[in-house]
Amino acid sequence: MRICKDIANTELAPTHPIRLGLALNFSVFHYEILNSPDRACNLAKQAFDEAIAELDTLGEESYKDSTLIMQLLRDNLTLWTSDMQDDNSEEIKEAAPKPDNE
């Protein structure tokens, strides 16, 4: 997996649909399979940010595909960060001292 990601990062533009698709799949793999939401968010955010920075270089032929994948990356980031915040608030509630019922 790492080799594929390295090749995509060196050979393809950040806005290329294949590079974006690989980043999307790689981030979902980290989130769903490896149970590593922080790493998944970092991968998705990096791919999205790099693509946004070079959006003006995007050709017409891949514009639709690239922007669709970018939207999916952003949607996942929104969902995952929301889930992580919900998990953190649940942990805080569980760790809070319980009132004594005397």
CYANA upper distance limits for C-alpha pairs under 8 A (distance plus 0.5 A):
  1 MET  CA      5 LYS  CA      6.86
  2 ARG  CA      6 ASP  CA      6.62
  3 ILE  CA      7 ILE  CA      6.63
  4 CYS  CA      8 ALA  CA      6.62
  5 LYS  CA      9 ASN  CA      6.58
  5 LYS  CA     19 ARG  CA      8.49
  5 LYS  CA     22 LEU  CA      7.73
  5 LYS  CA     23 ALA  CA      8.24
  6 ASP  CA     10 THR  CA      6.76
  7 ILE  CA     11 GLU  CA      6.29
  7 ILE  CA     12 LEU  CA      8.37
  8 ALA  CA     12 LEU  CA      5.77
  8 ALA  CA     18 ILE  CA      8.37
  8 ALA  CA     19 ARG  CA      6.09
  9 ASN  CA     13 ALA  CA      7.86
  9 ASN  CA     14 PRO  CA      7.81
  9 ASN  CA     19 ARG  CA      7.59
 12 LEU  CA     16 HIS  CA      6.64
 12 LEU  CA     18 ILE  CA      8.49
 12 LEU  CA     19 ARG  CA      6.88
 13 ALA  CA     19 ARG  CA      7.88
 14 PRO  CA     19 ARG  CA      7.04
 14 PRO  CA     20 LEU  CA      7.52
 14 PRO  CA     47 ALA  CA      7.48
 14 PRO  CA     50 GLU  CA      6.28
 14 PRO  CA     51 ALA  CA      5.36
 14 PRO  CA     54 GLU  CA      7.56
 15 THR  CA     19 ARG  CA      7.73
 15 THR  CA     20 LEU  CA      7.15
 15 THR  CA     50 GLU  CA      8.24
 15 THR  CA     51 ALA  CA      5.24
 15 THR  CA     52 ILE  CA      8.33
 15 THR  CA     54 GLU  CA      7.26
 15 THR  CA     55 LEU  CA      7.17
 15 THR  CA     57 THR  CA      8.46
 15 THR  CA     58 LEU  CA      6.82
 15 THR  CA     66 SER  CA      6.68
 16 HIS  CA     20 LEU  CA      6.71
 16 HIS  CA     58 LEU  CA      8.39
 16 HIS  CA     62 SER  CA      7.77
 16 HIS  CA     66 SER  CA      6.92
 17 PRO  CA     21 GLY  CA      6.35
 17 PRO  CA     62 SER  CA      7.31
 17 PRO  CA     65 ASP  CA      6.49
 17 PRO  CA     66 SER  CA      5.27
 17 PRO  CA     69 ILE  CA      7.68
 18 ILE  CA     22 LEU  CA      6.55
 19 ARG  CA     23 ALA  CA      6.75
 20 LEU  CA     24 LEU  CA      6.62
 20 LEU  CA     47 ALA  CA      7.12
 20 LEU  CA     48 PHE  CA      8.48
 20 LEU  CA     66 SER  CA      7.48
 20 LEU  CA     69 ILE  CA      6.87
 20 LEU  CA     70 MET  CA      7.61
 21 GLY  CA     25 ASN  CA      6.62
 21 GLY  CA     69 ILE  CA      6.93
 22 LEU  CA     26 PHE  CA      6.38
 23 ALA  CA     27 SER  CA      6.47
 23 ALA  CA     43 LEU  CA      7.18
 23 ALA  CA     44 ALA  CA      6.91
 23 ALA  CA     47 ALA  CA      6.85
 24 LEU  CA     28 VAL  CA      6.72
 24 LEU  CA     44 ALA  CA      6.91
 24 LEU  CA     69 ILE  CA      7.92
 24 LEU  CA     72 LEU  CA      8.11
 24 LEU  CA     73 LEU  CA      6.54
 25 ASN  CA     29 PHE  CA      6.57
 26 PHE  CA     30 HIS  CA      6.84
 26 PHE  CA     40 ALA  CA      8.15
 26 PHE  CA     43 LEU  CA      8.22
 27 SER  CA     31 TYR  CA      6.72
 27 SER  CA     39 ARG  CA      7.92
 27 SER  CA     40 ALA  CA      4.79
 27 SER  CA     41 CYS  CA      7.47
 27 SER  CA     43 LEU  CA      6.23
 27 SER  CA     44 ALA  CA      6.37
 28 VAL  CA     32 GLU  CA      6.30
 28 VAL  CA     33 ILE  CA      8.29
 28 VAL  CA     40 ALA  CA      7.01
 29 PHE  CA     33 ILE  CA      5.72
 29 PHE  CA     34 LEU  CA      7.07
 29 PHE  CA     40 ALA  CA      8.26
 30 HIS  CA     34 LEU  CA      5.29
 30 HIS  CA     35 ASN  CA      6.58
 30 HIS  CA     36 SER  CA      5.80
 30 HIS  CA     37 PRO  CA      7.26
 30 HIS  CA     39 ARG  CA      7.13
 30 HIS  CA     40 ALA  CA      5.69
 31 TYR  CA     35 ASN  CA      5.50
 31 TYR  CA     36 SER  CA      5.58
 31 TYR  CA     37 PRO  CA      5.29
 31 TYR  CA     39 ARG  CA      8.12
 31 TYR  CA     40 ALA  CA      5.79
 32 GLU  CA     36 SER  CA      8.23
 36 SER  CA     40 ALA  CA      6.73
 37 PRO  CA     41 CYS  CA      6.53
 37 PRO  CA     80 TRP  CA      7.53
 37 PRO  CA     84 MET  CA      8.27
 38 ASP  CA     42 ASN  CA      6.69
 39 ARG  CA     43 LEU  CA      6.66
 40 ALA  CA     44 ALA  CA      6.68
 41 CYS  CA     45 LYS  CA      6.37
 41 CYS  CA     77 LEU  CA      6.44
 41 CYS  CA     80 TRP  CA      7.68
 41 CYS  CA     81 THR  CA      8.11
 42 ASN  CA     46 GLN  CA      6.48
 43 LEU  CA     47 ALA  CA      6.73
 44 ALA  CA     48 PHE  CA      6.58
 44 ALA  CA     73 LEU  CA      6.22
 44 ALA  CA     74 ARG  CA      8.10
 44 ALA  CA     76 ASN  CA      8.40
 44 ALA  CA     77 LEU  CA      7.30
 45 LYS  CA     49 ASP  CA      6.40
 45 LYS  CA     73 LEU  CA      8.05
 45 LYS  CA     74 ARG  CA      8.20
 45 LYS  CA     77 LEU  CA      7.62
 46 GLN  CA     50 GLU  CA      6.52
 47 ALA  CA     51 ALA  CA      6.64
 48 PHE  CA     52 ILE  CA      6.61
 48 PHE  CA     70 MET  CA      6.52
 48 PHE  CA     73 LEU  CA      7.11
 48 PHE  CA     74 ARG  CA      7.67
 49 ASP  CA     53 ALA  CA      6.69
 50 GLU  CA     54 GLU  CA      7.13
 51 ALA  CA     55 LEU  CA      6.35
 51 ALA  CA     70 MET  CA      8.28
 54 GLU  CA     58 LEU  CA      7.68
 58 LEU  CA     62 SER  CA      7.56
 58 LEU  CA     63 TYR  CA      6.59
 59 GLY  CA     63 TYR  CA      6.49
 60 GLU  CA     64 LYS  CA      8.31
 62 SER  CA     66 SER  CA      6.41
 63 TYR  CA     67 THR  CA      6.50
 64 LYS  CA     68 LEU  CA      6.60
 65 ASP  CA     69 ILE  CA      6.84
 66 SER  CA     70 MET  CA      6.62
 67 THR  CA     71 GLN  CA      6.60
 68 LEU  CA     72 LEU  CA      6.91
 69 ILE  CA     73 LEU  CA      6.72
 70 MET  CA     74 ARG  CA      6.71
 71 GLN  CA     75 ASP  CA      6.54
 72 LEU  CA     76 ASN  CA      6.61
 73 LEU  CA     77 LEU  CA      6.72
 74 ARG  CA     78 THR  CA      6.68
 75 ASP  CA     79 LEU  CA      6.69
 76 ASN  CA     80 TRP  CA      6.35
 77 LEU  CA     81 THR  CA      6.42
 78 THR  CA     82 SER  CA      6.63
 79 LEU  CA     83 ASP  CA      6.65
 80 TRP  CA     84 MET  CA      6.61
 81 THR  CA     85 GLN  CA      6.67
 82 SER  CA     86 ASP  CA      6.70
 83 ASP  CA     87 ASP  CA      6.62
 84 MET  CA     88 ASN  CA      6.67
 85 GLN  CA     89 SER  CA      6.72
 86 ASP  CA     90 GLU  CA      6.73
 87 ASP  CA     91 GLU  CA      6.77
 88 ASN  CA     92 ILE  CA      6.76
 89 SER  CA     93 LYS  CA      6.72
 90 GLU  CA     94 GLU  CA      6.67
 91 GLU  CA     95 ALA  CA      6.60
 92 ILE  CA     96 ALA  CA      6.59
